[in-house]
Amino acid sequence: MEEQAKREDRRTRYTKQVIREAFFELLREKGFDKTSVADICRIAEINRGTFYLHYVDKYDLLDAVIDEALDEEPPFSEREHTLCQRVPANDDYRLLYEGSDTLPHVTRHILERGGKEGIPQVMERSGLDEETARLVFIFAASGNIAVNNQMGWKRSKHFNEVQKLLREIFYSGLEQISKK
């Protein structure tokens, strides 16, 4: 019985892997909006029923892949940069960050994950109430994501200098708020 469970897990992992590979291939070719579940199934050589065993729809798959990409990041507290200065771990994940049809989904995930630690930090540094701190965090993180997007999500000396400047501006602003 236990051996059967391991075999099923292996098959499940394999199936999800071919689905992800097909998904990324289609992202490169067509973009997210023009990709359908039927396209994914055709490329992955699976039937729709198999796809739906693992994902509700293509948005559920996108969410899973974004979470996977963000899991490749070190935890928020261990990163060199403290705002949402995420850099995709590989070229496949970079497609998620560069696509105008996928970046809003990535942004939502970053805000949800980063907000768990970022909002309390904003509250602590500024004395703001939780709702106001949430809005300040969204403003700062969304702006930072936009800057990263403009810079092509590529780490470089200039990228790090800009991130340091943005961090200084943000924390200086919180310090000014806390003095009021």
Secondary structure, 3 states (H helix, E strand, C coil): CHHHHHHHHHHHHHHHHHHHHHHHHHHHHCCCCCCCHHHHHHHHCCCHHHHHHHCCCHHHHHHHHHHHHHHCCCCHHHCCCCCCCCCCCCHHHHHHHHCCCCHHHHHHHHHHHHHHHHHHHHHHHHCCCHHHHHHHHHHHHHHHHHHHHHCCCCCCHHHHHHHHHHHHHHHHHHHHHHHC
